[in-house]
Amino acid sequence: MLKHILSSSVHRLPKTVVPPLRPASVYFSPLHRVLGSLRGGRLFFCSGSGDGADAEAKVVELASGADESQTKASSAIVSTNPRPEDYLTVLALPLPHRPLFPGFYMPIYVKDPKLLAALQESRERQAPYAGAFLLKDEPGSDPSVVTGSDTDKNVYDLKGKELFNRLHEVGTLAQISSIHGDQVILIGHRRLRIAEMVSEDPLTVQVDHLKDKAFNKDDDIIKATFLEVISTLRDVLKTSSLWRDHVQTYTKHIGDFTYPRLADFGAAISGANKLQCQQVLEELDVYNRLKLTLELVKKEMEVSKIQESIAKAIEEKISGEQRRYLLNEQLKAIKKELGLETDDKTALTGKFRERIEPKREKCPPHVLQVIDEELTKLQLLEASSSEFSVTRNYLDWLTALPWGEYSDENFDVTRAQMILDEDHYGLTDVKDRILEFIAVGKLRGTSQGKIICLSGPPGVGKTSIGRSIARALNRKFFRFSVGGLADVAEIKGHRRTYIGAMPGKMVQCLKNVGTANPLVLIDEIDKLGRGHAGDPASALLELLDPEQNANFLDHYLDVPIDLSKVLFVCTANVVEMIPNPLLDRMEVVSIAGYITDEKMHIARDYLEKSTREACGIKPEQVEVTDAALLALIENYCREAGVRNLQKHIEKIYRKIALQLVRQGETIDATIASSQSIEPKNAKVDVDESGQNAIKKENLLGSSNPEQMGGTSEEDDKLQLDLPAEESPCPDNQSTDNEVAKESEEDKETETKTIEKVLIDKPNLNDYVGKPVFHADRIYDQTPTGVVMGLAWTSMGGSTLYIETTLVEEGEGKGALHVTGQLGDVMKESTQIAHTVARAILLEKEPENPFFANSKLHLHVPAGATPKDGPSAGCTMTTSLLSLALKKPVKKDLAMTGEVTLTGKILPIGGVKEKTIAARRSQVKTIVFPSANRRDFDELAPNVKEGLDVHFVDDYTQIFDLAFGDEHSQNIEK
């Protein structure tokens, strides 16, 4: 960058130093305040030296011939009785940014108190000289990177030998012009070279005074270089007024440029970096110094051109934008006067009125009143005000909502049943509830909104059934998830006073769907969060309350909205996680897991079909057997839902697609090679009479005449042996036709060789890997002390074994130790079961002291799975009694139920899931509490088929069933 030398940052000397100005001699007043006070003698023009950070050239000083009184009166004029060349030992001053050239001025800051005191002392002893040396860069640092104030801080920290090693050898003998605080004004005199260090604190060095090498001023090369420097400076002066001022001031007060003086001047005022300037300072050959200065001045010329082009481009851009703006404003004014265009506010108002006009009859009166008030307010506001944008956005939302607009609903129950069955298999409870909703609407002639909650494990179709319900009802569908939602504003909206305020989800829903009676699916309602922004579950109370949502109030709109026609469908995995007040407002429909038969239907009729189409595979190209699907379901996808089953089917079909593509590429390559071989194998022999005989060879090397579509190998040999007159091919045309026909038949035959991919149970592992699940059933016949129970899990249901064994036996050693990562409730169940078992054993065999004298260990595998709940109470009791009686329980028996201390069996949950788990483990006999009879009766017939289910209310019934004889098992079924 060019240095702003004389016009921007002028060093102001103290008022006591500068006599009054003579206005006639002023070019730059701060500079010529000094010039006006001088009376002759030798003058020094002083220029800046910083990298854009230090103060710059501003002083011209009298070096000799002044009165002693004037020298004492001005801090810029110092007596120089001893000659500068007499100083061979000087204080060393480090210059961090640029070197000081002879005849130029530079202010520096001295932070070392000792050095500052030494400089002050030297000035008072009439020896105001010091050596100014450029500081070397730190090893490994980039000199072109500006490091800010850290550089100065490092300079001040350097002292002694460390500072000496960091100084360049060549510097400048500088006169100490003045000292103001820690600022020292230096004026360069002549070049110096450090000889050796004299003292360290403050750093004093012995120096040699350097003189320029002798040169011939009449040498043509030196003269040409000198003139080129002047010519380049002249070009720079045309683009930079700052340089022009420098040259005028320099020539006025110092004189004409000599060769050395011009070289120093050009380098000093250029924008070159410190190393380039130091190179000029160290050069004693005048010709080489001129060449270096010429290079620096040429670079300044290029920088000036770039600066000029940048300024011109910016000016053109600004002037073009201003012109375009003025023309646009004039055009707007003209159109407005002619009535061709209205202003922004009028256009906005017209747009909002046009939008609300079709809904005016259906729109509630209180909403119309708010809209009219806001439109009037909009006309009075300035378009540039913040309130204008708030009002505009508010009107945009108010007029975009579907006030009183409803979609035509479908009241055809048969059509709705067909649509629901198309998309989902099973889910009878959900479908029946939707058909009931349609039936009520048909009888009433209109429908009201409801809040239905679908609960069940992941992957059973809770979310996807929502879209099918909307299609069956012919309603618009909108879904949003509240899982992890912790901000009430997402439901109720923000206040309009907030920046970036938005309405809540329900208002956004109504705007998106365009009707006031959509089906809204609120997903994951059991995973609501709670944070500093409020409790969203409490905010949903108003939204999901049929008595309140007819006047739902959004914080942003601040007008009541009627949501009574909206059908809300919520989904949840665990109903217990939903807050009770919110759960009370919803109608819960439970969706249990699918059994194997249902999964087979879903996989065959829905998943396989959609996956095959998505992979681009035709039905005739692949066949998945029922055995393979059954093995996939039982060994890989036991989850209650079918999401994992869909992933595995997609994995199978992706591998099939890759197999088909590879097989097709192989066949294409074979056909291509056959076509390239064909011209070589069709040889024509010309005999003496000019007639042709075709030597036909097998194109693919096959000897099967049917496959190749031609004659046999013997026939070929026979034809080759015939003379030309008796050849069966009379001309080339008929032969070529036969060869082409054979080639087409070969292609068709090769295309048909793509075999149909068959997926069966033996090769299923090749597509989905090793089985993930193994049989739940550990024992074909449970041994003594082992009983099978039934448990509910998040993946549906599973069988659970209770194992009890004898640790040691002795008088009074009766105790029970339990393992299996059991929860507190389940641990309590073990104690209850132990007490009940002792009571029953005492009743059945009074003489048996087994529990009193036996230390027992009860374990529930698998040990890594956490387990809790009271429903294994009867199973634990049976396991303890089996060990005490040394008698195994009946084969294929599973049970579940909570037991009390008196032996009563209390109801449990998850009847369907436990029944499905029992069927999967091929259990034939199940024991349920009597209170769960209603739950079992509601199960589908295919779930209950083939099961012998007993309902009990007292443990003695389970005892008779598990250990009694066949003729005594008369338990109620």
Helices and strands as residue ranges (DSSP letters): G 23-25, H 29-35, E 43-45, E 60-62, H 68-73, G 84-86, E 89-95, E 105-109, H 113-124, E 129-134, H 149-157, H 160-166, E 170-180, E 183-199, E 204-209, H 220-239, H 241-253, H 259-269, H 274-282, H 286-338, H 344-356, G 357-359, H 365-380, H 386-400, H 413-423, H 428-444, E 451-455, H 462-473, E 477-481, H 489-492, H 505-513, E 519-523, G 525-527, H 536-543, G 549-551, E 552-553, E 560-561, E 567-572, G 575-577, H 580-583, E 587-590, H 596-602, I 603-607, H 608-614, G 619-621, E 622-624, H 626-635, H 643-681, E 683-686, E 692-695, H 705-708, H 713-721, G 724-726, H 732-751, E 757-759, H 765-768, E 786-793, E 796-809, E 815-819, H 824-844, H 850-853, E 854-859, H 873-885, E 893-895, E 898-899, E 905-906, H 911-920, E 925-929, G 930-932, H 933-937, H 941-944, E 948-952, H 955-963, G 966-968
